[in-house]
Amino acid sequence: MLPKLSVITIVYNNAKDIERTILSVLNQSYKNIEYVVIDGASTDGTLNIIKKYENRLAKLISEKDKGIYDAMNKGLVQATGDYVLFMNSGDEIYELDTVEKVFATAPNADIYYGETEMYDENWNSLGQRRHQAPETFNWRSFKYGMNISHQAIYIKRSLTEPYDLKYKYSADIDWIIKIAKKASNIVNTNLYVAKYLVGGMSKQKHRESLKERFKIFSHYYGFVANVINHVVIAFNLGFYFLKYRRTND
């Protein structure tokens, strides 16, 4: 039997982009998908757009929340699938047969992951992320940066736990590392699996996000090792920027 995938979209006041995201999920060739949408009580018409598709959603919740990760936790509570995927407003599943391709790569993995293509606010491609997905992935793989985007990782729901709300901007990094430490079968799909809209909260609150990331990495990898790793991160970032005049994080 095909595994059931719970796709969770969180959104707040993003009428411009939400429909693209919704259609990239609902039009998948893979049919065993439940779609959960968590709206933070939008006031810009977002909810009206979502309601056009409400009969095709497993669950729609629209209410105020305490931030991104509180909304994501609400989505996890509603999910009943074998796997979960977060596809937040403005992002897209890469192609309409991507989910089908992901699950065809190997049976019963704990985690499936792939590559991400970046897009600007006008939906022009910026190419591959600077942090390319590693050939093999484990919980130590983030030591030089988050090299798998949140939208590009399919996780067995039984391994998940709530996001730690003490982190406001980088709880996804902590969440993925915790899960990867428990996972024993991690599969690289060798596919582009997600399109990512740049300029999310971690970009808007860049300094705060970097502080949280440093704290998380120090917790898992050790403070001294993390300082050394950040020298490498800074060098790689500088070299990439000089070459391409953008960061593509």
C-alpha positions as CSV (number, residue, x, y, z in Angstrom):
1,M,0.0,0.0,0.0
2,L,1.3,3.5,-0.8
3,P,2.4,5.4,2.2
4,K,0.1,8.3,3.2
5,L,1.7,11.7,3.1
6,S,0.5,14.6,5.3
7,V,1.4,17.9,3.6
8,I,1.2,20.9,6.0
9,T,1.0,24.5,4.8
10,I,1.1,27.4,7.2
11,V,0.2,30.9,6.0
12,Y,-0.5,34.4,7.3
13,N,-1.6,37.2,5.0
14,N,-0.1,35.9,1.8
15,A,-2.8,36.2,-0.8
16,K,-0.2,36.8,-3.5
17,D,1.4,33.3,-3.2
18,I,-0.9,30.9,-1.4
19,E,-2.8,29.6,-4.4
20,R,0.5,28.5,-6.2
21,T,1.4,26.5,-3.1
22,I,-2.0,24.9,-2.8
23,L,-2.2,23.8,-6.4
24,S,1.3,22.3,-6.3
25,V,0.0,20.0,-3.6
26,L,-3.5,19.3,-4.8
27,N,-2.4,18.5,-8.4
28,Q,0.1,15.9,-7.4
29,S,-0.1,12.7,-9.4
30,Y,0.4,10.8,-6.1
31,K,-3.0,10.3,-4.6
32,N,-2.5,9.2,-1.0
33,I,-2.0,12.8,0.3
34,E,-3.9,14.5,3.1
35,Y,-3.5,18.3,3.0
36,V,-3.6,20.4,6.2
37,V,-3.7,24.2,6.0
38,I,-3.1,26.3,9.1
39,D,-3.9,30.0,8.6
40,G,-3.0,32.6,11.3
41,A,-6.3,34.4,11.0
42,S,-5.3,36.3,7.8
43,T,-7.0,39.6,7.0
44,D,-5.9,40.2,3.4
45,G,-8.1,37.7,1.5
46,T,-5.9,34.7,2.0
47,L,-8.6,32.8,3.7
48,N,-11.1,33.4,0.8
49,I,-8.5,31.8,-1.6
50,I,-8.0,28.8,0.7
51,K,-11.7,28.3,1.0
52,K,-12.0,27.8,-2.8
53,Y,-10.3,24.5,-2.2
54,E,-11.6,23.6,1.3
55,N,-13.5,20.5,0.1
56,R,-10.2,19.0,-1.0
57,L,-8.4,19.7,2.3
58,A,-8.2,17.3,5.1
59,K,-8.2,20.1,7.6
60,L,-8.4,23.9,7.6
61,I,-7.7,25.9,10.8
62,S,-7.8,29.7,10.8
63,E,-7.0,31.3,14.1
64,K,-4.4,33.4,15.7
65,D,-1.2,31.7,16.7
66,K,2.0,32.4,18.7
67,G,4.3,32.3,15.6
68,I,5.5,30.1,12.8
69,Y,6.4,27.1,14.9
70,D,3.3,27.2,17.0
71,A,1.3,27.0,13.7
72,M,3.5,24.1,12.5
73,N,2.8,22.3,15.8
74,K,-0.9,22.7,15.2
75,G,-0.4,21.1,11.8
76,L,1.5,18.2,13.3
77,V,-1.4,17.6,15.7
78,Q,-3.8,17.3,12.7
79,A,-1.5,15.1,10.6
80,T,-2.4,11.4,10.4
81,G,-0.1,10.3,7.5
82,D,2.9,7.9,7.6
83,Y,5.1,10.9,6.5
84,V,4.9,14.6,7.0
85,L,6.1,17.4,4.6
86,F,6.0,21.1,5.4
87,M,5.3,23.2,2.3
88,N,4.8,26.7,3.5
89,S,2.9,29.5,1.7
90,G,4.9,30.7,-1.3
91,D,6.9,27.5,-1.8
92,E,6.0,24.6,-4.1
93,I,6.5,20.9,-4.6
94,Y,8.9,20.9,-7.5
95,E,6.9,19.0,-10.1
96,L,3.4,17.5,-10.2
97,D,4.9,14.0,-10.1
98,T,7.5,14.8,-7.4
99,V,5.9,13.0,-4.5
100,E,5.4,9.9,-6.6
101,K,9.1,10.0,-7.6
102,V,10.2,10.5,-4.0
103,F,8.4,7.4,-2.7
104,A,9.5,5.4,-5.7
105,T,13.2,5.8,-4.8
106,A,13.2,3.3,-1.9
107,P,10.6,1.7,0.4
108,N,10.0,2.6,4.0
109,A,12.7,5.2,4.7
110,D,12.8,7.2,7.9
111,I,13.7,10.3,5.9
112,Y,13.6,11.1,2.2
113,Y,15.4,14.3,1.1
114,G,16.3,16.1,-2.1
115,E,17.5,19.4,-3.6
116,T,15.8,22.8,-3.7
117,E,15.6,25.5,-6.3
118,M,15.4,29.1,-5.1
119,Y,13.0,31.7,-6.5
120,D,12.7,35.5,-6.0
121,E,9.5,37.4,-5.2
122,N,8.6,37.7,-8.9
123,W,9.0,33.9,-9.2
124,N,12.2,34.1,-11.2
125,S,14.6,31.2,-10.6
126,L,17.8,31.9,-8.7
127,G,19.1,28.4,-9.2
128,Q,20.2,25.8,-6.7
129,R,20.7,26.7,-3.0
130,R,24.2,27.6,-1.9
131,H,24.0,24.9,0.7
132,Q,23.6,21.9,-1.6
133,A,22.0,18.7,-0.3
134,P,24.7,16.3,0.8
135,E,25.2,12.9,-0.9
136,T,24.5,11.3,2.5
137,F,22.8,12.9,5.4
138,N,22.9,12.4,9.2
139,W,22.4,14.6,12.2
140,R,26.0,16.0,12.0
141,S,25.5,17.2,8.4
142,F,24.3,20.7,9.4
143,K,27.6,21.6,11.0
144,Y,28.5,23.8,8.0
145,G,24.9,25.1,7.5
146,M,21.4,23.9,6.9
147,N,22.1,22.0,3.7
148,I,18.6,20.5,3.3
149,S,15.7,23.0,3.2
150,H,12.7,22.4,5.3
151,Q,10.5,22.0,2.2
152,A,12.8,19.3,0.8
153,I,12.6,16.7,3.6
154,Y,9.9,14.0,4.0
155,I,9.9,12.6,7.5
156,K,8.3,9.5,9.0
157,R,5.6,10.9,11.3
158,S,6.4,8.5,14.1
159,L,9.8,10.1,14.5
160,T,8.5,13.7,14.8
161,E,7.9,15.7,18.0
162,P,6.7,19.3,18.5
163,Y,8.9,22.2,17.5
164,D,10.7,23.8,20.5
165,L,9.0,27.2,20.8
166,K,11.9,28.7,22.7
167,Y,13.4,29.2,19.2
168,K,11.4,31.8,17.2
169,Y,13.3,31.7,13.9
170,S,15.4,28.5,13.7
171,A,13.4,25.8,15.4
172,D,13.2,23.9,12.2
173,I,17.0,23.2,12.4
174,D,16.7,21.9,15.9
175,W,13.7,19.8,14.9
176,I,15.4,18.2,11.9
177,I,18.6,17.4,13.9
178,K,16.6,15.7,16.7
179,I,14.7,13.6,14.2
180,A,17.9,12.7,12.2
181,K,19.5,11.5,15.4
182,K,16.7,8.9,15.7
183,A,16.6,7.9,12.1
184,S,18.3,4.8,10.8
185,N,17.3,4.8,7.1
186,I,17.8,8.1,5.4
187,V,17.4,8.2,1.6
188,N,18.8,10.8,-0.9
189,T,16.3,10.9,-3.7
190,N,18.8,12.7,-6.0
191,L,15.9,14.8,-7.2
192,Y,14.9,18.4,-7.1
193,V,11.9,18.2,-4.8
194,A,11.0,21.8,-3.8
195,K,10.8,25.4,-5.0
196,Y,11.6,27.9,-2.3
197,L,10.5,31.5,-2.2
198,V,13.3,33.6,-0.7
199,G,12.7,36.2,2.0
200,G,11.0,34.3,4.8
201,M,11.0,35.1,8.5
202,S,14.6,33.9,8.9
203,K,15.7,36.4,6.3
204,Q,13.5,39.2,7.7
205,K,15.0,38.6,11.1
206,H,18.4,37.6,9.9
207,R,20.6,38.6,12.8
208,E,18.2,37.0,15.4
209,S,18.0,33.8,13.2
210,L,21.8,33.6,13.0
211,K,22.1,33.9,16.8
212,E,19.6,31.0,17.3
213,R,21.4,28.9,14.7
214,F,24.7,29.4,16.5
215,K,23.2,28.4,19.8
216,I,21.6,25.3,18.3
217,F,24.7,24.2,16.5
218,S,26.8,24.7,19.7
219,H,24.4,22.5,21.6
220,Y,24.7,19.6,19.2
221,Y,28.2,20.0,17.9
222,G,30.1,21.7,20.8
223,F,31.0,25.3,21.1
224,V,34.6,25.1,20.0
225,A,33.9,22.9,17.0
226,N,31.0,25.3,16.1
227,V,33.3,28.3,16.2
228,I,35.7,26.5,13.8
229,N,32.9,25.4,11.6
230,H,31.6,29.0,11.4
231,V,35.0,30.1,10.1
232,V,34.5,27.6,7.2
233,I,30.9,28.8,6.8
234,A,32.0,32.5,6.5
235,F,34.7,31.6,4.0
236,N,32.3,29.6,1.8
237,L,29.7,32.4,2.0
238,G,32.3,35.1,1.0
239,F,33.6,33.0,-1.9
240,Y,30.1,32.3,-3.1
241,F,29.0,35.9,-2.9
242,L,32.1,37.1,-4.8
243,K,31.3,34.7,-7.5
244,Y,27.6,35.1,-7.9
245,R,26.7,38.4,-6.1
246,R,24.0,36.7,-4.0
247,T,23.9,34.2,-1.1
248,N,21.1,31.8,-2.2
249,D,20.6,30.6,1.4
